[in-house]
């Protein structure tokens, strides 16, 4: 599985993102155990035209073979988890 992290504009649309294997490929989901916590970092390149302000951040997992997001708990319509708001200065 791959991880995605989306930076969202005011309208909720994705304005920047990063997709990749968990922990840079060093800890694939096939080795995860139930209840295990995996620390993972994803750097999102910002578009040059981005202005200062608060931007929503959402993340999730998807199957790269089908490009289908895995369900999240609690369920959301887009199978993404809301991580909060980040400030761009």
PyMOL Python script that loads the backbone (N, CA, C, O; Angstrom):
from pymol import cmd

cmd.read_pdbstr("""\
ATOM      1  N   UNK A   1       0.833  -1.184   0.000  1.00  0.00           N
ATOM      2  CA  UNK A   1       0.000   0.000   0.000  1.00  0.00           C
ATOM      3  C   UNK A   1       0.874   1.242   0.000  1.00  0.00           C
ATOM      4  O   UNK A   1       2.017   1.208   0.455  1.00  0.00           O
ATOM      5  N   UNK A   2       0.335   2.325  -0.507  1.00  0.00           N
ATOM      6  CA  UNK A   2       1.010   3.614  -0.497  1.00  0.00           C
ATOM      7  C   UNK A   2       0.262   4.584   0.404  1.00  0.00           C
ATOM      8  O   UNK A   2      -0.936   4.440   0.648  1.00  0.00           O
ATOM      9  N   UNK A   3       0.991   5.564   0.889  1.00  0.00           N
ATOM     10  CA  UNK A   3       0.431   6.636   1.705  1.00  0.00           C
ATOM     11  C   UNK A   3       0.258   7.863   0.821  1.00  0.00           C
ATOM     12  O   UNK A   3       1.077   8.116  -0.062  1.00  0.00           O
ATOM     13  N   UNK A   4      -0.806   8.625   1.057  1.00  0.00           N
ATOM     14  CA  UNK A   4      -0.938   9.928   0.406  1.00  0.00           C
ATOM     15  C   UNK A   4      -1.215  10.979   1.468  1.00  0.00           C
ATOM     16  O   UNK A   4      -1.876  10.710   2.472  1.00  0.00           O
ATOM     17  N   UNK A   5      -0.701  12.178   1.233  1.00  0.00           N
ATOM     18  CA  UNK A   5      -0.974  13.327   2.088  1.00  0.00           C
ATOM     19  C   UNK A   5      -1.372  14.463   1.157  1.00  0.00           C
ATOM     20  O   UNK A   5      -0.639  14.797   0.226  1.00  0.00           O
ATOM     21  N   UNK A   6      -2.529  15.053   1.410  1.00  0.00           N
ATOM     22  CA  UNK A   6      -3.066  16.122   0.560  1.00  0.00           C
ATOM     23  C   UNK A   6      -3.127  17.437   1.329  1.00  0.00           C
ATOM     24  O   UNK A   6      -3.626  17.489   2.453  1.00  0.00           O
ATOM     25  N   UNK A   7      -2.614  18.492   0.713  1.00  0.00           N
ATOM     26  CA  UNK A   7      -2.774  19.849   1.218  1.00  0.00           C
ATOM     27  C   UNK A   7      -3.949  20.455   0.466  1.00  0.00           C
ATOM     28  O   UNK A   7      -3.981  20.436  -0.764  1.00  0.00           O
ATOM     29  N   UNK A   8      -4.916  20.994   1.206  1.00  0.00           N
ATOM     30  CA  UNK A   8      -6.180  21.433   0.613  1.00  0.00           C
ATOM     31  C   UNK A   8      -6.332  22.943   0.603  1.00  0.00           C
ATOM     32  O   UNK A   8      -5.954  23.628   1.553  1.00  0.00           O
ATOM     33  N   UNK A   9      -6.891  23.447  -0.487  1.00  0.00           N
ATOM     34  CA  UNK A   9      -7.227  24.858  -0.586  1.00  0.00           C
ATOM     35  C   UNK A   9      -8.525  25.158   0.139  1.00  0.00           C
ATOM     36  O   UNK A   9      -9.154  24.261   0.701  1.00  0.00           O
ATOM     37  N   UNK A  10      -8.925  26.424   0.123  1.00  0.00           N
ATOM     38  CA  UNK A  10     -10.145  26.862   0.807  1.00  0.00           C
ATOM     39  C   UNK A  10     -11.387  26.130   0.298  1.00  0.00           C
ATOM     40  O   UNK A  10     -12.341  25.929   1.049  1.00  0.00           O
ATOM     41  N   UNK A  11     -11.375  25.730  -0.984  1.00  0.00           N
ATOM     42  CA  UNK A  11     -12.519  25.033  -1.568  1.00  0.00           C
ATOM     43  C   UNK A  11     -12.483  23.521  -1.305  1.00  0.00           C
ATOM     44  O   UNK A  11     -13.379  22.797  -1.738  1.00  0.00           O
ATOM     45  N   UNK A  12     -11.451  23.043  -0.596  1.00  0.00           N
ATOM     46  CA  UNK A  12     -11.330  21.613  -0.309  1.00  0.00           C
ATOM     47  C   UNK A  12     -10.590  20.833  -1.376  1.00  0.00           C
ATOM     48  O   UNK A  12     -10.354  19.636  -1.214  1.00  0.00           O
ATOM     49  N   UNK A  13     -10.219  21.494  -2.472  1.00  0.00           N
ATOM     50  CA  UNK A  13      -9.481  20.822  -3.542  1.00  0.00           C
ATOM     51  C   UNK A  13      -8.012  20.642  -3.185  1.00  0.00           C
ATOM     52  O   UNK A  13      -7.443  21.428  -2.428  1.00  0.00           O
ATOM     53  N   UNK A  14      -7.415  19.610  -3.733  1.00  0.00           N
ATOM     54  CA  UNK A  14      -5.999  19.323  -3.489  1.00  0.00           C
ATOM     55  C   UNK A  14      -5.141  20.332  -4.253  1.00  0.00           C
ATOM     56  O   UNK A  14      -5.263  20.462  -5.471  1.00  0.00           O
ATOM     57  N   UNK A  15      -4.273  21.043  -3.531  1.00  0.00           N
ATOM     58  CA  UNK A  15      -3.376  21.995  -4.192  1.00  0.00           C
ATOM     59  C   UNK A  15      -1.925  21.505  -4.187  1.00  0.00           C
ATOM     60  O   UNK A  15      -1.094  21.999  -4.949  1.00  0.00           O
ATOM     61  N   UNK A  16      -1.629  20.540  -3.332  1.00  0.00           N
ATOM     62  CA  UNK A  16      -0.302  19.924  -3.304  1.00  0.00           C
ATOM     63  C   UNK A  16      -0.440  18.577  -2.613  1.00  0.00           C
ATOM     64  O   UNK A  16      -1.340  18.373  -1.798  1.00  0.00           O
ATOM     65  N   UNK A  17       0.464  17.656  -2.949  1.00  0.00           N
ATOM     66  CA  UNK A  17       0.366  16.336  -2.328  1.00  0.00           C
ATOM     67  C   UNK A  17       1.696  15.611  -2.391  1.00  0.00           C
ATOM     68  O   UNK A  17       2.605  15.980  -3.136  1.00  0.00           O
ATOM     69  N   UNK A  18       1.777  14.564  -1.583  1.00  0.00           N
ATOM     70  CA  UNK A  18       2.899  13.632  -1.664  1.00  0.00           C
ATOM     71  C   UNK A  18       2.339  12.232  -1.520  1.00  0.00           C
ATOM     72  O   UNK A  18       1.521  11.970  -0.638  1.00  0.00           O
ATOM     73  N   UNK A  19       2.781  11.330  -2.388  1.00  0.00           N
ATOM     74  CA  UNK A  19       2.418   9.915  -2.328  1.00  0.00           C
ATOM     75  C   UNK A  19       3.706   9.116  -2.210  1.00  0.00           C
ATOM     76  O   UNK A  19       4.730   9.497  -2.777  1.00  0.00           O
ATOM     77  N   UNK A  20       3.661   8.033  -1.492  1.00  0.00           N
ATOM     78  CA  UNK A  20       4.842   7.186  -1.402  1.00  0.00           C
ATOM     79  C   UNK A  20       4.628   6.015  -0.480  1.00  0.00           C
ATOM     80  O   UNK A  20       3.611   5.923   0.208  1.00  0.00           O
ATOM     81  N   UNK A  21       5.591   5.124  -0.471  1.00  0.00           N
ATOM     82  CA  UNK A  21       5.527   3.971   0.414  1.00  0.00           C
ATOM     83  C   UNK A  21       5.797   4.424   1.846  1.00  0.00           C
ATOM     84  O   UNK A  21       6.545   5.377   2.065  1.00  0.00           O
ATOM     85  N   UNK A  22       5.192   3.750   2.818  1.00  0.00           N
ATOM     86  CA  UNK A  22       5.421   4.125   4.216  1.00  0.00           C
ATOM     87  C   UNK A  22       6.906   4.072   4.568  1.00  0.00           C
ATOM     88  O   UNK A  22       7.621   3.147   4.182  1.00  0.00           O
ATOM     89  N   UNK A  23       7.348   5.076   5.300  1.00  0.00           N
ATOM     90  CA  UNK A  23       8.725   5.188   5.796  1.00  0.00           C
ATOM     91  C   UNK A  23       9.723   5.016   4.640  1.00  0.00           C
ATOM     92  O   UNK A  23      10.747   4.351   4.791  1.00  0.00           O
ATOM     93  N   UNK A  24       9.416   5.614   3.502  1.00  0.00           N
ATOM     94  CA  UNK A  24      10.313   5.577   2.357  1.00  0.00           C
ATOM     95  C   UNK A  24      10.574   4.189   1.808  1.00  0.00           C
ATOM     96  O   UNK A  24      11.592   3.960   1.155  1.00  0.00           O
ATOM     97  N   UNK A  25       9.664   3.259   2.067  1.00  0.00           N
ATOM     98  CA  UNK A  25       9.807   1.895   1.573  1.00  0.00           C
ATOM     99  C   UNK A  25      10.491   0.958   2.559  1.00  0.00           C
ATOM    100  O   UNK A  25      10.609  -0.237   2.288  1.00  0.00           O
ATOM    101  N   UNK A  26      10.946   1.479   3.702  1.00  0.00           N
ATOM    102  CA  UNK A  26      11.646   0.644   4.677  1.00  0.00           C
ATOM    103  C   UNK A  26      10.701  -0.151   5.578  1.00  0.00           C
ATOM    104  O   UNK A  26      11.118  -1.119   6.214  1.00  0.00           O
ATOM    105  N   UNK A  27       9.431   0.254   5.635  1.00  0.00           N
ATOM    106  CA  UNK A  27       8.465  -0.436   6.485  1.00  0.00           C
ATOM    107  C   UNK A  27       7.171  -0.642   5.708  1.00  0.00           C
ATOM    108  O   UNK A  27       6.185   0.045   5.974  1.00  0.00           O
ATOM    109  N   UNK A  28       7.150  -1.579   4.745  1.00  0.00           N
ATOM    110  CA  UNK A  28       5.926  -1.800   3.970  1.00  0.00           C
ATOM    111  C   UNK A  28       4.784  -2.295   4.854  1.00  0.00           C
ATOM    112  O   UNK A  28       5.008  -2.929   5.885  1.00  0.00           O
ATOM    113  N   UNK A  29       3.583  -2.000   4.438  1.00  0.00           N
ATOM    114  CA  UNK A  29       2.411  -2.383   5.233  1.00  0.00           C
ATOM    115  C   UNK A  29       2.295  -3.889   5.408  1.00  0.00           C
ATOM    116  O   UNK A  29       1.626  -4.349   6.333  1.00  0.00           O
ATOM    117  N   UNK A  30       2.929  -4.663   4.544  1.00  0.00           N
ATOM    118  CA  UNK A  30       2.884  -6.125   4.684  1.00  0.00           C
ATOM    119  C   UNK A  30       3.584  -6.591   5.965  1.00  0.00           C
ATOM    120  O   UNK A  30       3.375  -7.722   6.405  1.00  0.00           O
ATOM    121  N   UNK A  31       4.407  -5.733   6.563  1.00  0.00           N
ATOM    122  CA  UNK A  31       5.095  -6.088   7.813  1.00  0.00           C
ATOM    123  C   UNK A  31       4.455  -5.458   9.046  1.00  0.00           C
ATOM    124  O   UNK A  31       4.925  -5.687  10.161  1.00  0.00           O
ATOM    125  N   UNK A  32       3.404  -4.678   8.874  1.00  0.00           N
ATOM    126  CA  UNK A  32       2.754  -4.048  10.019  1.00  0.00           C
ATOM    127  C   UNK A  32       2.019  -5.087  10.853  1.00  0.00           C
ATOM    128  O   UNK A  32       1.519  -6.082  10.328  1.00  0.00           O
ATOM    129  N   UNK A  33       1.959  -4.846  12.152  1.00  0.00           N
ATOM    130  CA  UNK A  33       1.192  -5.697  13.070  1.00  0.00           C
ATOM    131  C   UNK A  33       0.012  -4.893  13.608  1.00  0.00           C
ATOM    132  O   UNK A  33       0.088  -3.670  13.728  1.00  0.00           O
ATOM    133  N   UNK A  34      -1.056  -5.573  13.924  1.00  0.00           N
ATOM    134  CA  UNK A  34      -2.242  -4.903  14.474  1.00  0.00           C
ATOM    135  C   UNK A  34      -1.854  -4.101  15.714  1.00  0.00           C
ATOM    136  O   UNK A  34      -1.172  -4.612  16.603  1.00  0.00           O
ATOM    137  N   UNK A  35      -2.291  -2.845  15.769  1.00  0.00           N
ATOM    138  CA  UNK A  35      -2.037  -1.981  16.907  1.00  0.00           C
ATOM    139  C   UNK A  35      -0.680  -1.296  16.894  1.00  0.00           C
ATOM    140  O   UNK A  35      -0.409  -0.459  17.756  1.00  0.00           O
ATOM    141  N   UNK A  36       0.170  -1.627  15.949  1.00  0.00           N
ATOM    142  CA  UNK A  36       1.495  -1.020  15.866  1.00  0.00           C
ATOM    143  C   UNK A  36       1.376   0.429  15.388  1.00  0.00           C
ATOM    144  O   UNK A  36       0.556   0.736  14.523  1.00  0.00           O
ATOM    145  N   UNK A  37       2.185   1.305  15.946  1.00  0.00           N
ATOM    146  CA  UNK A  37       2.220   2.707  15.531  1.00  0.00           C
ATOM    147  C   UNK A  37       3.465   2.905  14.672  1.00  0.00           C
ATOM    148  O   UNK A  37       4.576   2.599  15.105  1.00  0.00           O
ATOM    149  N   UNK A  38       3.280   3.417  13.454  1.00  0.00           N
ATOM    150  CA  UNK A  38       4.371   3.647  12.517  1.00  0.00           C
ATOM    151  C   UNK A  38       4.527   5.153  12.324  1.00  0.00           C
ATOM    152  O   UNK A  38       3.596   5.819  11.870  1.00  0.00           O
ATOM    153  N   UNK A  39       5.686   5.689  12.662  1.00  0.00           N
ATOM    154  CA  UNK A  39       5.968   7.107  12.419  1.00  0.00           C
ATOM    155  C   UNK A  39       6.401   7.263  10.958  1.00  0.00           C
ATOM    156  O   UNK A  39       7.276   6.540  10.482  1.00  0.00           O
ATOM    157  N   UNK A  40       5.787   8.201  10.264  1.00  0.00           N
ATOM    158  CA  UNK A  40       6.063   8.375   8.837  1.00  0.00           C
ATOM    159  C   UNK A  40       6.081   9.861   8.515  1.00  0.00           C
ATOM    160  O   UNK A  40       5.227  10.610   8.990  1.00  0.00           O
ATOM    161  N   UNK A  41       7.037  10.289   7.719  1.00  0.00           N
ATOM    162  CA  UNK A  41       7.170  11.690   7.342  1.00  0.00           C
ATOM    163  C   UNK A  41       6.989  11.832   5.837  1.00  0.00           C
ATOM    164  O   UNK A  41       7.564  11.076   5.055  1.00  0.00           O
ATOM    165  N   UNK A  42       6.186  12.807   5.447  1.00  0.00           N
ATOM    166  CA  UNK A  42       5.986  13.103   4.026  1.00  0.00           C
ATOM    167  C   UNK A  42       6.152  14.600   3.823  1.00  0.00           C
ATOM    168  O   UNK A  42       5.450  15.399   4.443  1.00  0.00           O
ATOM    169  N   UNK A  43       7.068  14.970   2.966  1.00  0.00           N
ATOM    170  CA  UNK A  43       7.290  16.380   2.630  1.00  0.00           C
ATOM    171  C   UNK A  43       6.445  16.716   1.403  1.00  0.00           C
ATOM    172  O   UNK A  43       6.484  16.018   0.390  1.00  0.00           O
ATOM    173  N   UNK A  44       5.689  17.790   1.520  1.00  0.00           N
ATOM    174  CA  UNK A  44       4.814  18.208   0.431  1.00  0.00           C
ATOM    175  C   UNK A  44       5.421  19.432  -0.240  1.00  0.00           C
ATOM    176  O   UNK A  44       5.509  20.495   0.374  1.00  0.00           O
ATOM    177  N   UNK A  45       5.843  19.292  -1.505  1.00  0.00           N
ATOM    178  CA  UNK A  45       6.357  20.473  -2.205  1.00  0.00           C
ATOM    179  C   UNK A  45       5.223  21.472  -2.443  1.00  0.00           C
ATOM    180  O   UNK A  45       4.169  21.113  -2.968  1.00  0.00           O
ATOM    181  N   UNK A  46       5.447  22.713  -2.057  1.00  0.00           N
ATOM    182  CA  UNK A  46       4.407  23.733  -2.212  1.00  0.00           C
ATOM    183  C   UNK A  46       4.530  24.411  -3.567  1.00  0.00           C
ATOM    184  O   UNK A  46       5.634  24.688  -4.035  1.00  0.00           O
ATOM    185  N   UNK A  47       3.385  24.676  -4.195  1.00  0.00           N
ATOM    186  CA  UNK A  47       3.432  25.404  -5.464  1.00  0.00           C
ATOM    187  C   UNK A  47       3.918  26.839  -5.222  1.00  0.00           C
ATOM    188  O   UNK A  47       3.625  27.418  -4.176  1.00  0.00           O
ATOM    189  N   UNK A  48       4.653  27.417  -6.174  1.00  0.00           N
ATOM    190  CA  UNK A  48       5.208  28.762  -5.969  1.00  0.00           C
ATOM    191  C   UNK A  48       4.148  29.832  -5.736  1.00  0.00           C
ATOM    192  O   UNK A  48       4.424  30.841  -5.087  1.00  0.00           O
ATOM    193  N   UNK A  49       2.950  29.628  -6.250  1.00  0.00           N
ATOM    194  CA  UNK A  49       1.915  30.659  -6.123  1.00  0.00           C
ATOM    195  C   UNK A  49       1.120  30.581  -4.820  1.00  0.00           C
ATOM    196  O   UNK A  49       0.194  31.366  -4.619  1.00  0.00           O
ATOM    197  N   UNK A  50       1.467  29.649  -3.937  1.00  0.00           N
ATOM    198  CA  UNK A  50       0.705  29.505  -2.695  1.00  0.00           C
ATOM    199  C   UNK A  50       0.907  30.742  -1.819  1.00  0.00           C
ATOM    200  O   UNK A  50       2.018  31.255  -1.686  1.00  0.00           O
ATOM    201  N   UNK A  51      -0.184  31.203  -1.230  1.00  0.00           N
ATOM    202  CA  UNK A  51      -0.122  32.374  -0.356  1.00  0.00           C
ATOM    203  C   UNK A  51      -0.119  31.952   1.100  1.00  0.00           C
ATOM    204  O   UNK A  51      -0.391  30.795   1.420  1.00  0.00           O
ATOM    205  N   UNK A  52       0.188  32.888   1.980  1.00  0.00           N
ATOM    206  CA  UNK A  52       0.164  32.575   3.400  1.00  0.00           C
ATOM    207  C   UNK A  52      -1.267  32.292   3.859  1.00  0.00           C
ATOM    208  O   UNK A  52      -2.232  32.794   3.283  1.00  0.00           O
ATOM    209  N   UNK A  53      -1.378  31.482   4.904  1.00  0.00           N
ATOM    210  CA  UNK A  53      -2.681  31.172   5.466  1.00  0.00           C
ATOM    211  C   UNK A  53      -2.777  29.735   5.940  1.00  0.00           C
ATOM    212  O   UNK A  53      -1.803  28.982   5.913  1.00  0.00           O
ATOM    213  N   UNK A  54      -3.979  29.373   6.376  1.00  0.00           N
ATOM    214  CA  UNK A  54      -4.228  28.030   6.876  1.00  0.00           C
ATOM    215  C   UNK A  54      -4.723  27.115   5.765  1.00  0.00           C
ATOM    216  O   UNK A  54      -5.575  27.499   4.965  1.00  0.00           O
ATOM    217  N   UNK A  55      -4.182  25.906   5.724  1.00  0.00           N
ATOM    218  CA  UNK A  55      -4.542  24.923   4.707  1.00  0.00           C
ATOM    219  C   UNK A  55      -4.845  23.591   5.385  1.00  0.00           C
ATOM    220  O   UNK A  55      -4.114  23.150   6.272  1.00  0.00           O
ATOM    221  N   UNK A  56      -5.935  22.960   4.954  1.00  0.00           N
ATOM    222  CA  UNK A  56      -6.293  21.660   5.492  1.00  0.00           C
ATOM    223  C   UNK A  56      -5.308  20.591   5.046  1.00  0.00           C
ATOM    224  O   UNK A  56      -4.687  20.694   3.988  1.00  0.00           O
ATOM    225  N   UNK A  57      -5.181  19.565   5.874  1.00  0.00           N
ATOM    226  CA  UNK A  57      -4.277  18.462   5.585  1.00  0.00           C
ATOM    227  C   UNK A  57      -5.029  17.164   5.819  1.00  0.00           C
ATOM    228  O   UNK A  57      -5.578  16.942   6.898  1.00  0.00           O
ATOM    229  N   UNK A  58      -5.053  16.303   4.800  1.00  0.00           N
ATOM    230  CA  UNK A  58      -5.707  15.002   4.906  1.00  0.00           C
ATOM    231  C   UNK A  58      -4.752  13.923   4.411  1.00  0.00           C
ATOM    232  O   UNK A  58      -3.858  14.191   3.609  1.00  0.00           O
ATOM    233  N   UNK A  59      -4.953  12.696   4.899  1.00  0.00           N
ATOM    234  CA  UNK A  59      -4.069  11.593   4.517  1.00  0.00           C
ATOM    235  C   UNK A  59      -4.846  10.287   4.479  1.00  0.00           C
ATOM    236  O   UNK A  59      -5.978  10.199   4.954  1.00  0.00           O
ATOM    237  N   UNK A  60      -4.208   9.276   3.900  1.00  0.00           N
ATOM    238  CA  UNK A  60      -4.798   7.948   3.855  1.00  0.00           C
ATOM    239  C   UNK A  60      -3.866   6.972   3.169  1.00  0.00           C
ATOM    240  O   UNK A  60      -2.721   7.292   2.848  1.00  0.00           O
ATOM    241  N   UNK A  61      -4.380   5.781   2.952  1.00  0.00           N
ATOM    242  CA  UNK A  61      -3.648   4.719   2.259  1.00  0.00           C
ATOM    243  C   UNK A  61      -4.423   4.308   1.022  1.00  0.00           C
ATOM    244  O   UNK A  61      -5.651   4.382   0.993  1.00  0.00           O
ATOM    245  N   UNK A  62      -3.696   3.873  -0.004  1.00  0.00           N
ATOM    246  CA  UNK A  62      -4.370   3.369  -1.195  1.00  0.00           C
ATOM    247  C   UNK A  62      -3.594   2.205  -1.782  1.00  0.00           C
ATOM    248  O   UNK A  62      -2.393   2.054  -1.559  1.00  0.00           O
ATOM    249  N   UNK A  63      -4.311   1.390  -2.537  1.00  0.00           N
ATOM    250  CA  UNK A  63      -3.723   0.268  -3.256  1.00  0.00           C
ATOM    251  C   UNK A  63      -3.220   0.802  -4.590  1.00  0.00           C
ATOM    252  O   UNK A  63      -4.032   1.242  -5.403  1.00  0.00           O
ATOM    253  N   UNK A  64      -1.896   0.782  -4.852  1.00  0.00           N
ATOM    254  CA  UNK A  64      -1.395   1.351  -6.106  1.00  0.00           C
ATOM    255  C   UNK A  64      -1.841   0.573  -7.344  1.00  0.00           C
ATOM    256  O   UNK A  64      -1.847   1.125  -8.444  1.00  0.00           O
ATOM    257  N   UNK A  65      -2.209  -0.679  -7.186  1.00  0.00           N
ATOM    258  CA  UNK A  65      -2.652  -1.470  -8.341  1.00  0.00           C
ATOM    259  C   UNK A  65      -4.015  -1.007  -8.841  1.00  0.00           C
ATOM    260  O   UNK A  65      -4.290  -1.046 -10.040  1.00  0.00           O
ATOM    261  N   UNK A  66      -4.870  -0.566  -7.911  1.00  0.00           N
ATOM    262  CA  UNK A  66      -6.225  -0.157  -8.292  1.00  0.00           C
ATOM    263  C   UNK A  66      -6.460   1.341  -8.087  1.00  0.00           C
ATOM    264  O   UNK A  66      -7.482   1.875  -8.518  1.00  0.00           O
ATOM    265  N   UNK A  67      -5.517   2.017  -7.431  1.00  0.00           N
ATOM    266  CA  UNK A  67      -5.630   3.432  -7.053  1.00  0.00           C
ATOM    267  C   UNK A  67      -6.937   3.666  -6.291  1.00  0.00           C
ATOM    268  O   UNK A  67      -7.653   4.637  -6.534  1.00  0.00           O
ATOM    269  N   UNK A  68      -7.226   2.756  -5.368  1.00  0.00           N
ATOM    270  CA  UNK A  68      -8.423   2.835  -4.544  1.00  0.00           C
ATOM    271  C   UNK A  68      -8.028   3.088  -3.094  1.00  0.00           C
ATOM    272  O   UNK A  68      -7.220   2.354  -2.525  1.00  0.00           O
ATOM    273  N   UNK A  69      -8.607   4.143  -2.495  1.00  0.00           N
ATOM    274  CA  UNK A  69      -8.330   4.448  -1.091  1.00  0.00           C
ATOM    275  C   UNK A  69      -8.903   3.368  -0.195  1.00  0.00           C
ATOM    276  O   UNK A  69     -10.009   2.878  -0.426  1.00  0.00           O
ATOM    277  N   UNK A  70      -8.141   2.995   0.836  1.00  0.00           N
ATOM    278  CA  UNK A  70      -8.644   2.062   1.831  1.00  0.00           C
ATOM    279  C   UNK A  70      -9.662   2.774   2.708  1.00  0.00           C
ATOM    280  O   UNK A  70      -9.543   3.980   2.923  1.00  0.00           O
ATOM    281  N   UNK A  71     -10.655   2.063   3.219  1.00  0.00           N
ATOM    282  CA  UNK A  71     -11.611   2.680   4.133  1.00  0.00           C
ATOM    283  C   UNK A  71     -10.915   3.131   5.419  1.00  0.00           C
ATOM    284  O   UNK A  71      -9.923   2.535   5.839  1.00  0.00           O
ATOM    285  N   UNK A  72     -11.435   4.170   6.029  1.00  0.00           N
ATOM    286  CA  UNK A  72     -10.911   4.672   7.293  1.00  0.00           C
ATOM    287  C   UNK A  72     -11.961   4.506   8.384  1.00  0.00           C
ATOM    288  O   UNK A  72     -13.144   4.318   8.102  1.00  0.00           O
ATOM    289  N   UNK A  73     -11.508   4.580   9.645  1.00  0.00           N
ATOM    290  CA  UNK A  73     -12.411   4.421  10.782  1.00  0.00           C
ATOM    291  C   UNK A  73     -12.182   5.579  11.743  1.00  0.00           C
ATOM    292  O   UNK A  73     -11.088   5.699  12.295  1.00  0.00           O
ATOM    293  N   UNK A  74     -13.181   6.439  11.964  1.00  0.00           N
ATOM    294  CA  UNK A  74     -14.544   6.352  11.455  1.00  0.00           C
ATOM    295  C   UNK A  74     -14.595   6.659   9.959  1.00  0.00           C
ATOM    296  O   UNK A  74     -13.746   7.373   9.426  1.00  0.00           O
ATOM    297  N   UNK A  75     -15.605   6.106   9.299  1.00  0.00           N
ATOM    298  CA  UNK A  75     -15.720   6.273   7.844  1.00  0.00           C
ATOM    299  C   UNK A  75     -15.875   7.741   7.434  1.00  0.00           C
ATOM    300  O   UNK A  75     -16.481   8.541   8.147  1.00  0.00           O
ATOM    301  N   UNK A  76     -15.318   8.068   6.281  1.00  0.00           N
ATOM    302  CA  UNK A  76     -15.497   9.385   5.675  1.00  0.00           C
ATOM    303  C   UNK A  76     -15.893   9.162   4.219  1.00  0.00           C
ATOM    304  O   UNK A  76     -15.581   8.111   3.659  1.00  0.00           O
ATOM    305  N   UNK A  77     -16.566  10.113   3.596  1.00  0.00           N
ATOM    306  CA  UNK A  77     -17.002   9.921   2.204  1.00  0.00           C
ATOM    307  C   UNK A  77     -15.844   9.706   1.223  1.00  0.00           C
ATOM    308  O   UNK A  77     -15.999   9.000   0.227  1.00  0.00           O
ATOM    309  N   UNK A  78     -14.676  10.316   1.506  1.00  0.00           N
ATOM    310  CA  UNK A  78     -13.555  10.211   0.567  1.00  0.00           C
ATOM    311  C   UNK A  78     -12.441   9.277   1.058  1.00  0.00           C
ATOM    312  O   UNK A  78     -11.375   9.209   0.446  1.00  0.00           O
ATOM    313  N   UNK A  79     -12.686   8.563   2.156  1.00  0.00           N
ATOM    314  CA  UNK A  79     -11.690   7.643   2.729  1.00  0.00           C
ATOM    315  C   UNK A  79     -10.350   8.331   2.979  1.00  0.00           C
ATOM    316  O   UNK A  79      -9.285   7.781   2.699  1.00  0.00           O
ATOM    317  N   UNK A  80     -10.436   9.558   3.519  1.00  0.00           N
ATOM    318  CA  UNK A  80      -9.250  10.293   3.943  1.00  0.00           C
ATOM    319  C   UNK A  80      -9.451  10.706   5.395  1.00  0.00           C
ATOM    320  O   UNK A  80     -10.574  10.972   5.824  1.00  0.00           O
ATOM    321  N   UNK A  81      -8.353  10.756   6.151  1.00  0.00           N
ATOM    322  CA  UNK A  81      -8.385  11.171   7.545  1.00  0.00           C
ATOM    323  C   UNK A  81      -7.970  12.632   7.615  1.00  0.00           C
ATOM    324  O   UNK A  81      -6.966  13.029   7.023  1.00  0.00           O
ATOM    325  N   UNK A  82      -8.748  13.432   8.343  1.00  0.00           N
ATOM    326  CA  UNK A  82      -8.411  14.843   8.503  1.00  0.00           C
ATOM    327  C   UNK A  82      -7.341  14.970   9.577  1.00  0.00           C
ATOM    328  O   UNK A  82      -7.527  14.519  10.707  1.00  0.00           O
ATOM    329  N   UNK A  83      -6.211  15.591   9.215  1.00  0.00           N
ATOM    330  CA  UNK A  83      -5.091  15.750  10.142  1.00  0.00           C
ATOM    331  C   UNK A  83      -5.074  17.108  10.817  1.00  0.00           C
ATOM    332  O   UNK A  83      -4.363  17.303  11.803  1.00  0.00           O
ATOM    333  N   UNK A  84      -5.849  18.050  10.297  1.00  0.00           N
ATOM    334  CA  UNK A  84      -5.894  19.377  10.876  1.00  0.00           C
ATOM    335  C   UNK A  84      -5.541  20.443   9.856  1.00  0.00           C
ATOM    336  O   UNK A  84      -5.667  20.241   8.648  1.00  0.00           O
ATOM    337  N   UNK A  85      -5.097  21.582  10.369  1.00  0.00           N
ATOM    338  CA  UNK A  85      -4.755  22.743   9.530  1.00  0.00           C
ATOM    339  C   UNK A  85      -3.283  23.074   9.753  1.00  0.00           C
ATOM    340  O   UNK A  85      -2.796  23.063  10.883  1.00  0.00           O
ATOM    341  N   UNK A  86      -2.585  23.368   8.660  1.00  0.00           N
ATOM    342  CA  UNK A  86      -1.196  23.825   8.752  1.00  0.00           C
ATOM    343  C   UNK A  86      -1.141  25.282   8.292  1.00  0.00           C
ATOM    344  O   UNK A  86      -1.897  25.699   7.414  1.00  0.00           O
ATOM    345  N   UNK A  87      -0.244  26.036   8.892  1.00  0.00           N
ATOM    346  CA  UNK A  87      -0.075  27.440   8.533  1.00  0.00           C
ATOM    347  C   UNK A  87       1.112  27.593   7.591  1.00  0.00           C
ATOM    348  O   UNK A  87       2.213  27.125   7.883  1.00  0.00           O
ATOM    349  N   UNK A  88       0.881  28.244   6.470  1.00  0.00           N
ATOM    350  CA  UNK A  88       1.945  28.583   5.537  1.00  0.00           C
ATOM    351  C   UNK A  88       2.227  30.070   5.727  1.00  0.00           C
ATOM    352  O   UNK A  88       1.317  30.899   5.711  1.00  0.00           O
ATOM    353  N   UNK A  89       3.502  30.387   5.905  1.00  0.00           N
ATOM    354  CA  UNK A  89       3.866  31.806   6.144  1.00  0.00           C
ATOM    355  C   UNK A  89       4.751  32.319   5.043  1.00  0.00           C
ATOM    356  O   UNK A  89       5.157  33.481   5.068  1.00  0.00           O
TER     357      UNK A  89
END
""", "prot")
cmd.dss("prot")
cmd.show_as("cartoon", "prot")
cmd.util.cbc("prot")
cmd.orient("prot")
